[in-house]
Amino acid sequence: MSEFDSLMQGMSLVLSAHHLGLMVIGVLLGILVGVLPGLGAPNGVALLLPLTFSMSPVSAIILLSCMYWGALFGGSITSILFNIPGEPSSVATTFDGYPMARNGQAGEALTAAFTSALLGALVGVLLLTFLSTHIARFALAFSSPEFFAVYLLAFCTFIGMSRNPPLKTLVAMTIGFAMAAVGMDTVSGDLRLTFDQPWLLSGLSFEVAVIGLFGIGEILCTVEEGLVFRGERARITPMVILRTWARLPRYWLTWLRSALVGCWMGVTPGGPTAASFMSYSLARRFSKNRENFGKGEVEGVIAPETADHSAGTSALLPMLTLGIPGSATAAVMLGGLMIWGLHPGPTLFVEQHDFVWGLIASMYLGNVVSLIVVLATVPLFASILRIPFAIVAPIIVMVCAIGAYSVHNAMLDVVLMLLFGALGYLFKKLGYPIAPLVLAAVLGDKAEDAFRQSMLFSDGQLSVFWSNPLVAGLTGAALAMLLWPLLARCAGALFRRGRRSLRHAA
């Protein structure tokens, strides 16, 4: 079956009143999550996870993915109207979005941001549509050594190519590996890191950890900063939308370049935040109006929003095909899939064909629904931000506590949520990234199982990871990514030395 036929089958699955209703609900909840400080897409998805246990996997993933798109749109609202990025990836949008709002162009800035976001997301979905089956088919030939090499590549790429210091990324991963090791060893059946506590026998709850790390941690940081909302008002009329749309085609090259940057950073662990900053820098460098950047240039809104959404969408490609999330939100979704009894990876496309293509089809429809809903509800959600934060913060904490309690109906999970919240706060204050911790917590046990199975097959010989060209290539790429900062520094030093030699020779 071709990709187009599979997509049409997925469309027939999701084109129902029930699923369209879930899309609208997911988008509305996502916009709320993106607008409210202290919440974010990963935490919003984690809060919804317990509510999806009684739903079919297709309905559940539609709800969660649409919440993700809505959260990204919601982050744009706060960035443009209040100069407060609702998501880390929306920081670059504030550079020109807020000046446009101050200049009385809030409607134009929001329309340009939302339209660019839709186009960027559609590029990411197209990438997912036409590459996912080929990658999955290729990965079907993988055995334990190849899977471990893929996991190793993911970990090493996070360490070597992250914008955070490699040592801090490694520390975060180590904590995540420790979290994944709690409970029963899946290979030997031995208990590990339980400290004779019965409630640790089943391991640490992933949902509770994520709610604490992202939700409570963010709230504590926001309260400490003493957040005050001073925003601009926005009125989006059909005339404003049409007038803005008439101007946007002239920026097609910026769109294309930003979408490609976003896709690349989404597939690799660079993520939406790095993609938005990179695309903004490229747009300013190649723009004919570079002197207007920072003063209210619409191109400075188009570039980061396009890259942000294309990266957020394309981050699902490695998650679905290889079981490796490309972002923190994708890692949370991966945990949800595993809770529902689904195993992301190449076999998912064979065993759960309807689920995969229902998800991909919902991405097309969900982003279009997101654009319509967010254009219609901007004034409503902007007014929410005018509620004093002293009222908003306790409500968010209460929602997080309810979400944590509902996982196992136990007060102990609320206590664990608070402990993970303190850990998330420390990570924020000390500049440690949370995404590598979540990645290691989700993939740690799978990587360990693949490694130990490889050792059993090879009688403990590490040479198994070089036993064929495929696994050797993956292992070599992992080591190259791990050493990338050192290699880049050496290459830069050699380049500078060469330039000095040429100048002296001249």
N, C-alpha and C positions, 0 to 999 in steps of 0.2 A: 504494500500500500504506500502511495506517495505521500509526501508531507502535506500537499494540498488536500488530498482525500482525508487524511487523518485530522487535519484542521477542521474540515467541514463536519466530520463526525463529532469532533469536540464541540463545535458551534451548536449542533443539534442537541447536544447534551446539556449545555448551559443556557440555551435560549428558552427559558421557561420563566413564568411569573415568579416562582419561588426563588430561583437563582438571581434574577434581576433585582428582586427585593433585597436579597442578601448583599448584593453589590452596593446598593444605595445605603443600606445600614452600615456596611463595612466602611464605605467612604466617609459617611458622616462621623462615625466613631474615630476614624483615622484623622480627619481634619481636626476634631476636638483634641486628640492626643498630640497632634503636631502643633496646635495653637497654644496649649497649656504648657508653661515652663515646668520642668521637672519630670515630664513624661516624654517619651520618644517612641519611634516605631518599634524597637526591640521590646521595650517594656509593654507597649500597647498590645503587641502580638502575644506576649507572655501572659498578660492579664486575661486575654480572650481564650487561651488554650483550654482551661478547665471547662469552658462553656461549649466547646466543640466535641467533647468526648461522646456525647449522645448523637452527634450528627454523622452523616455519611462523609467519607474522606473528601469527596468532590465538593460538597457544600461547605465543609470546614475550611478547605484551602481557598475557596473563593472568598469567604468572609475574611480570612486572615490576609490574603494578598491584597484585597481591596482596601483593607485597613492600612496596609503598608503604603499603597498609592496615595490614599487620603492624608496620611501623616506627612508625606513628602510635600503635598500641596499645602497643608496647613503650616508647615515650616516657612513657606514662602510668604504667607499672609503676615506673620509676625515680623519677618525680616524687612518687608517693604513698609508696612504701616507703623511699626513700633521700634524698628532698628534692633530687634531682639531675635536672633536666629532660633527658631523652634527646634531645628535639627542642626547638628554640627556641619552638615553638608550645605546648609543655607547661609553660612557666614559670608561667603563671597557675594551672595545676592544683596546683602546690605550695602555694599560699597556704592552701588548706583541706584538700587531700588529705593532706599530711604530718601536720598536726595531728590529723586523723581517725585516721591510722595510730598516732600516739603515744597516742591515747586508747583504743586497742584496737579500733578500727573499720576496720582495714585491708581486711577482706573486703567490708564495706559500701561503702567508698570505691571500691575497684576495680570492684565490680559496677556501681555507679552510673556510674562513668567509662566502662566498656566498653559498657554499654547505651545511654548517652547518645551515645557515639561512633557506635554502629550507627544510631541514629535520625537523627542529623545527617547521616551519610553517605547514608542512604536518601533524605533530602530533596534532597540534592545530585544524586543519581542520577535522581530524578524530574524535576528541573529539566533535566538533560541529556537525558532521554528525550523530553520533550514540547516542548522549545525548539530542540534541535539541528537538526532537519530544516528548521524554518522559517528559522532564521538562515542555514543553508547554502544554502537555496533563494534567499534574498534576495541572498546574496553571489555567486551564480552570474553575476549581471549585472555584476560588477566587472571592470574592465580595469586596466591598469598604474597609472594615476593613483589609482584607488580603493584598490588594494592598497598603494601607497606611503602614502596617507593613513591607512590602517588601521595600518600599521607605525609611522608617525609618531605616531599617537594612542597606541599602546602605549608607545613610548619616552617621550613627553611625560607620560603618566599616571604612569609610574614615577618621573619626576623631580618632578612636581608634587604627587603624592598619597602618596609614600612617607614613612614616619616618619623616614627618614634625611635629613640636610641635602641640599638639591638639588645643591650643588656636588660633594659626595662621590659622589652617585649619577651625576652627569654624568662625573666622572673615571673611575668604574668602567665606565661604558658606553663611554667613549673607548678604554679598554684592550681591551674586548671587540670593538669595531669594528676595532681594529688586528689582533687575532687572526684575525678573519674575513677580513681583506684579504690575509693571507699566502698565497702560492701563485699560481696562474694566474687572471688576470682572465677571468671567464666571458663577457664581452661582446667584448673586443678580443683575447683570447688572450695578452696581455702578462704577464710575470712581475713580481710585486710583493713587496717585503720578503723576498726569498729570500736576499739577500746572497751569491749564487753558491754556495749550499749545496744540493746535490742532494736532501737529505732534507727540505727545505722546499718542494720543487716541488708536492707534493700538499697543502700546508697543514699547520697544526697539528692534531694529533689531538684531537678533541673529548673522547673518552672519557678519554684520558690527562690532559687539562687538568682535567676535573671530578674525577677521582680525587685528583689533587694538591691542588686548591683546597679540596675539602671534607674528604677523608680525612686527608692529611698535615698540612694546616693546622690542623684541629681537634685532632689528636693533639699537635702542638707546643704549642698553647695549653693543652691539658689537662695535659701534663707540667709546663709552667711553673707552673701553678696548684697543683701538688702534691695531686692529687685523693685523697681518702680516703673510703672507703665506710663509712658508719654507718647501717645500715638497720633497719627494723622487719620482723618476720616476718608473713606473711599466710597464712591458711588459709581457702580458699573452699569451703564445703560447699553441697550443694543447699538446705539450710535457710536459710543466709545469703543465697543468691541469691533464693529465693522471698520471704523477708522483706523484702529490699531492693526487689524488684520491686513488692511490695504498697504500698510507700511512694511510689514514683516518680510514679504518675499525678497526684498533687496538684501536681506541678511542671510541668504541661503547658504553661502560659503561658511559663515560662522556656525550655523546650525550643523552642517555636515561635519566640519572639523570637530566641534564639541561632542557630537554624537559618537564619532569614532574614538575620541579620547575617553569618553565615558564607557564605551563597550570594552575597551582594553583594560581600563582600571577596574571595571566590574568583574571581568573574568579573572584577572590577577587580584591579589589581596589589597591592591591600592585603595579601593573602595570609593564611594561617592564623594567623600570630603576632599580627597586628593584630586579627584577628577574635576570637581567644580573649581578649585583653585588653579589647577593647571590650564583649564579651558579659559578661565578669566584672564590669566596672564597672556595666553596666546592671542586671545581676542584683542587685548590692549596693544600687543606688539604689532599686529598686522592691520589694525584699524586705521582708516583715514582720519578718524576723529579722536585719536588717542589722547589729545589734550583735554577732552571732555570727560574722560573716565574719572570716576570719583565725584563728578558734579551732577550726575543724572543722565547718563548715556544709556539708551535702551539696549544697545549691544552688550553693555556690561551686565544686563539682566538676562538676556537671551543665552549667553554662553554658559554661565554656571548652572542655570536651570536645565538646559538641554543635557549637559554632561551628568548632572546629578541623577536625573531620572533614567538615562540610558545605562548608567553604572548600576543603579539600584535594580533595574530589570535584568541586565545581563549577568548580575551576580548569582542569579538562580540557575544559570547554565551549568557551571561546575557542580552545583549542589545536586541537581537532578541527574546528571550523567555520570558523575564520579563519586557523589556523596560527600563533596567538599564544599562548604559554604564560602562564598566570596565576600560576605559582609556579616556584621553582627546580627542583623535581622534575618538573613538567610540561615545563620546558625540556629537561631531560635525556631525558625520554620522547620529546619532539619530535625530538631528535637521533637517538634510536634508530629512530623511524619513517622518517626520511630515510635512515638507513643501510640499512634493509630495502627501500628503493626505493619507499616510500610517501610521498605528498606531502600532509600535513595541510592542510585547507582545504575549501572548498565542493565541489570535485570529488571529494573522498574519499568523500562520501556516495553519489555516483553510481557511481564506478569500483570502490569497495571496500565495497559495501553489506554483505556478510557480515562483513567485518572489523569495521566500525563497530558493528554491532548485536551481534556476538559480544562485543566489548569492553564495551558497555553492559550486556548480560545478565550478564557475568562480574562486574560491579560489584555487582549485587544479591547473587549467590551468594557472591562473594568476601568481602563484609563479614559475611555471616551465618557463613560458615566461620571468619572471623577471630575473631568473638565466641566461638564454641564452642572453638576451639583455644586462645585466650588464657586463657579461664576454666580450662581444664584444665591449662595449663602454667605458670601464674604462679609456683608454688613453685620449679619447675625453673629458670626464667630469673632469678628473684630470687637463687637460690643461686650463679649464675654471677658475680653482682656481688660476691660475697664472696671471689672470687679476687683476690689482690693485683694492683693496677694495674701494678706493675712486670713482671708476667708477661703481662697482657692487652695492654699497649701494643705490645711487639715483635710479638705475633701479628697485631695489626691492621695494623702497618706491612708485615709480610710478605705479608698478604692483598692489600693495596693494590699492592705491588710485583708480585705474581703477576698481578693484574688488569691492570696497565699493560703488563707484558711480553707478555701473551697477545693484545693488540690486533694487533700486527704481528710478534710473536716477535723483538723487538729490544731490546737493553739500552739503546739510546738513549731509548726511551720511558720507561724507569725513571728515567733522568737528568732527562728533561723533567718527569716526575711530581714529582720532588724540587724542581725549580725552581718549578713551579706551587704546590707545597706551601709553599715559602718566601713566595711571593706571597700565598697564602691566609692565612698567619700574619701577614704585615704588614697585610693588610686587617683582620683581626680586632683586632690591636693598635691600629691607627689609627682604628678605627670606620668603615671603608668597607664598604658592602654588597656581597656577592658575587653575589646574584641578578641585578642589572642587568648585570653583566659577562657572566654566562651567557646572558642574554636577547640581548644585543648580539652575542655570539659566534655564536649560533644563527641569528638573524634578520638580521645585518648584511649578508651577501652578497645575501639575498633582497630586502632593502629597497633596496640599491644597484642591483640589476638592475631593479627596478620603477621607480626614479627615472630611470635612464638610458634605459630604454625610453620612459618618458613624455616625456623631453626629445627623443628622436628623433622621436616622433610629432608634437610641437608645435614643432619647429625651435628648441628651446632656450627656449621661452617658459614662464616659471613660472606664467603665467595658466591653464595647463592644470589646475592644482589648484583652480581656482575656476570651471571651465568648465561644470559642471552642479550642480544643487542637492545631489546626493548627495556628490560629492567636496568641494564647498564646505562642506557641513555637517561632514564628517569632518575636514577641514583646520581649520575654525574650532574644533571641539571639541578638537583637538590643541593649538592655540594657547591655548585657555582652560585646559586642564589644565597646560600649561607655566607659565602665569602665575598658576595657582591660589594658591600661597602669597602672592604679592603682592596679588592680589585679595581674599583672605581677610583679610589684614592691613589693607587699606584699608577693607573693609566693617566690620571690628571697630572701627577707629578712628572711623568715621562713626557707628556704633551707640553707642559710648561718649559721643561728643560730643552726640548727640541726647538721650541720657539725662540728661547734665549740664544741657543747655538746658531740658529739661522740669522738672528739679528746681529750677533757678533761677526759672523762670516760676511754679512753684507757690509 
